[in-house]
Amino acid sequence: MLYLDHRLIGATLPGSFFRIDVRPGKHLLHGVAHDAGRLEIEVRPDEIYFVSLSVIGGHSLFALPDKARGRDELLACCDLLENWAPGQRPLLR
């Protein structure tokens, strides 16, 4: 499971991506596994961030790849998971 600021975003599956709109400021991405994998990120206005999540041996590893790599991985993927219908996605606080 993937959480943002202690709010459930969804279940992580191999080869899946989430688009999450957030307000500028500090945010915490974390999961539930054998560990307490987490990533704190400072979001700036009008910026796009890509975050990768790998689970190796039951340990969650979050990383911030550069934008070119993140974009390439997203375009090569088959699934874009969104929790809301287009136009209904709220900004998370």
C-alpha contacts under 8 A as a table, 3 or more apart, distances in Angstrom:
res1	aa1	res2	aa2	distance
1	M	8	L	7.30
1	M	9	I	7.49
1	M	10	G	5.65
1	M	11	A	4.27
1	M	12	T	5.64
1	M	31	G	5.50
1	M	32	V	5.77
2	L	8	L	6.13
2	L	9	I	5.44
2	L	10	G	5.45
2	L	11	A	6.00
2	L	12	T	6.35
2	L	29	L	7.26
2	L	30	H	6.05
2	L	31	G	4.69
2	L	32	V	7.17
3	Y	6	H	5.45
3	Y	7	R	5.16
3	Y	8	L	4.46
3	Y	9	I	5.20
3	Y	10	G	7.29
3	Y	29	L	5.73
3	Y	30	H	5.25
3	Y	31	G	5.82
4	L	7	R	5.23
4	L	8	L	6.58
4	L	9	I	6.56
4	L	27	H	6.96
4	L	28	L	5.60
4	L	29	L	4.63
4	L	30	H	6.49
5	D	27	H	5.97
5	D	28	L	4.99
5	D	29	L	6.44
5	D	30	H	7.94
6	H	28	L	7.75
6	H	30	H	7.78
9	I	83	N	7.34
10	G	83	N	7.66
12	T	16	S	6.82
13	L	16	S	5.58
15	G	77	C	6.24
15	G	78	C	7.08
15	G	79	D	6.89
16	S	77	C	7.18
16	S	78	C	7.42
16	S	79	D	5.25
16	S	80	L	6.21
16	S	81	L	6.73
17	F	74	L	7.16
17	F	77	C	7.93
17	F	79	D	6.45
17	F	80	L	5.04
17	F	81	L	5.72
18	F	80	L	6.01
18	F	81	L	4.91
18	F	82	E	5.82
19	R	80	L	7.49
19	R	81	L	6.99
19	R	82	E	6.03
20	I	82	E	7.76
21	D	89	R	7.76
21	D	90	P	7.43
21	D	91	L	5.50
21	D	92	L	6.63
22	V	43	V	7.97
22	V	91	L	5.22
22	V	92	L	4.96
22	V	93	R	6.60
23	R	43	V	7.46
23	R	45	P	7.62
23	R	91	L	6.42
23	R	92	L	6.52
23	R	93	R	6.20
24	P	42	E	7.41
24	P	43	V	4.82
24	P	44	R	5.01
24	P	45	P	5.47
25	G	42	E	5.36
25	G	43	V	5.07
25	G	44	R	6.57
26	K	40	E	6.88
26	K	41	I	5.62
26	K	42	E	4.35
26	K	43	V	6.14
27	H	40	E	5.70
27	H	41	I	5.39
27	H	42	E	6.40
27	H	43	V	7.35
28	L	38	R	6.87
28	L	39	L	5.74
28	L	40	E	4.50
28	L	41	I	6.38
29	L	38	R	5.52
29	L	39	L	5.16
29	L	40	E	6.36
29	L	41	I	7.90
30	H	36	A	7.08
30	H	37	G	5.73
30	H	38	R	4.20
30	H	39	L	6.42
31	G	36	A	6.71
31	G	37	G	6.01
31	G	38	R	6.77
31	G	60	S	7.21
32	V	35	D	7.07
32	V	36	A	6.52
32	V	37	G	7.55
33	A	36	A	6.78
33	A	37	G	7.70
33	A	58	G	6.26
33	A	59	H	6.77
33	A	60	S	6.96
34	H	58	G	5.42
34	H	59	H	6.20
35	D	58	G	7.18
35	D	59	H	5.62
35	D	60	S	6.80
36	A	60	S	7.36
37	G	59	H	6.82
37	G	60	S	4.70
37	G	61	L	6.17
37	G	62	F	7.07
38	R	60	S	7.58
38	R	61	L	7.65
38	R	62	F	6.53
39	L	62	F	6.05
39	L	63	A	7.58
43	V	47	E	7.34
44	R	47	E	5.84
48	I	67	K	7.92
49	Y	64	L	7.53
49	Y	67	K	6.99
50	F	64	L	6.04
50	F	65	P	6.35
50	F	66	D	7.47
50	F	67	K	6.54
50	F	70	G	5.36
50	F	71	R	7.64
51	V	62	F	6.75
51	V	63	A	5.64
51	V	64	L	4.75
51	V	65	P	6.47
51	V	70	G	7.52
52	S	61	L	7.99
52	S	62	F	5.64
52	S	63	A	5.21
52	S	64	L	6.31
52	S	65	P	6.94
52	S	70	G	7.96
53	L	60	S	6.71
53	L	61	L	5.55
53	L	62	F	4.60
53	L	63	A	6.58
54	S	60	S	5.89
54	S	61	L	5.10
54	S	62	F	6.60
55	V	58	G	5.84
55	V	59	H	5.30
55	V	60	S	4.59
55	V	61	L	6.06
56	I	59	H	5.27
56	I	60	S	6.72
56	I	61	L	7.56
65	P	69	R	6.24
65	P	70	G	5.85
66	D	69	R	5.55
66	D	70	G	6.18
67	K	70	G	5.03
67	K	71	R	5.95
68	A	71	R	5.21
68	A	72	D	6.13
69	R	72	D	5.07
69	R	73	E	6.13
70	G	73	E	5.22
70	G	74	L	6.16
71	R	74	L	5.10
71	R	75	L	6.16
72	D	75	L	5.19
72	D	76	A	6.18
73	E	76	A	5.12
73	E	77	C	6.23
74	L	77	C	5.18
75	L	78	C	7.95
77	C	80	L	7.74
82	E	85	A	7.38
83	N	89	R	7.47
84	W	87	G	7.94
84	W	88	Q	5.77
84	W	89	R	5.01
85	A	88	Q	5.41
85	A	89	R	6.62
86	P	89	R	6.60
